[in-house]
Amino acid sequence: MSRLACSITIAALALFTAAVGAGQTTSAKKSYTFHGKVEAIKEKAGSLTVNGEDVPGWMAAMTMDYKVDNTALLKKVRVGDEIVATVYDGDMMLHKIKVTPAKGTTPKGNGDAKPTK
């Protein structure tokens, strides 16, 4: 094979490898469950300041800003809300965020039902 053909082949393989790596989704990365308390909402930045609990294998407990995957949530969440989210290796964004009842409280709608006989 000529030098030029060899160089073109190597360049094409390098580009292909880079494209495959860039196209990987977060589902291919290891996921973790994140729990924390919302300290601030930054709609313009598309982020929340969260006092996060320790997530073994991902991050120690700390308060910091996190980008969110769904900015519409920023209009619904409130300071003081407890949240649960999915986080991924190498990704500092909170995914699939859900507001959870604060510790020690009963979720709305539970406890009102009367037992049936």
BELHU-V997596 format. One record per residue. N is the residue number from 0. PSI is psi in whole degrees, -180 to 180 (999 if undefined). NEAR is the number of other C-alpha atoms within 12 Angstrom. D_FIRST is the distance of its C-alpha to the first C-alpha in whole Angstrom. Layout:
n=[N:N]
psi=[PSI:PSI]
near=[NEAR:NEAR]
d_first=[D_FIRST:D_FIRST]
This chain:
n=[0:1:2:3:4:5:6:7:8:9:10:11:12:13:14:15:16:17:18:19:20:21:22:23:24:25:26:27:28:29:30:31:32:33:34:35:36:37:38:39:40:41:42:43:44:45:46:47:48:49:50:51:52:53:54:55:56:57:58:59:60:61:62:63:64:65:66:67:68:69:70:71:72:73:74:75:76:77:78:79:80:81:82:83:84:85:86:87:88:89:90:91:92:93:94:95:96:97:98:99:100:101:102:103:104:105:106:107:108:109:110:111:112:113:114:115:116]
psi=[140:162:-42:-45:-40:-44:-42:-41:-45:-43:-42:-42:-40:-44:-41:-45:-43:-41:-41:-44:-40:-26:-2:139:169:-22:-21:-14:158:134:155:156:127:133:140:175:130:124:-30:153:127:84:-45:-35:-12:37:166:143:121:135:93:144:166:133:93:130:-10:-58:144:162:132:162:127:170:138:132:154:149:-20:97:-17:-28:-27:-22:-13:-35:150:153:134:-17:142:135:159:140:169:134:158:152:133:11:124:15:146:127:149:49:136:137:132:158:143:149:135:4:162:135:147:139:-14:148:-7:-19:142:142:147:151:999]
near=[8:8:9:10:11:12:13:14:15:14:14:14:14:14:14:14:14:13:12:12:14:12:12:12:15:22:15:14:16:16:25:28:26:36:35:38:34:35:24:24:29:25:22:13:15:22:30:40:32:35:26:31:24:17:22:16:16:23:22:16:18:21:20:25:25:35:28:31:23:22:24:17:24:29:16:18:30:23:22:21:28:30:34:28:32:29:32:25:22:17:23:24:29:38:28:24:34:27:25:24:20:19:15:8:12:12:14:11:10:10:10:9:8:8:6:4:3]
d_first=[0:4:7:8:6:6:10:11:10:12:15:15:16:18:20:21:22:24:25:26:28:30:31:33:36:39:40:37:39:42:45:48:52:53:57:59:62:61:62:61:60:58:57:56:53:52:53:56:57:58:59:57:58:55:52:51:47:47:50:53:56:56:57:55:53:51:49:50:48:51:53:56:57:58:61:62:62:65:65:66:64:63:59:56:53:49:47:43:41:40:42:46:47:49:49:51:54:57:61:63:66:67:68:72:72:72:70:72:73:73:76:78:78:81:81:82:84]
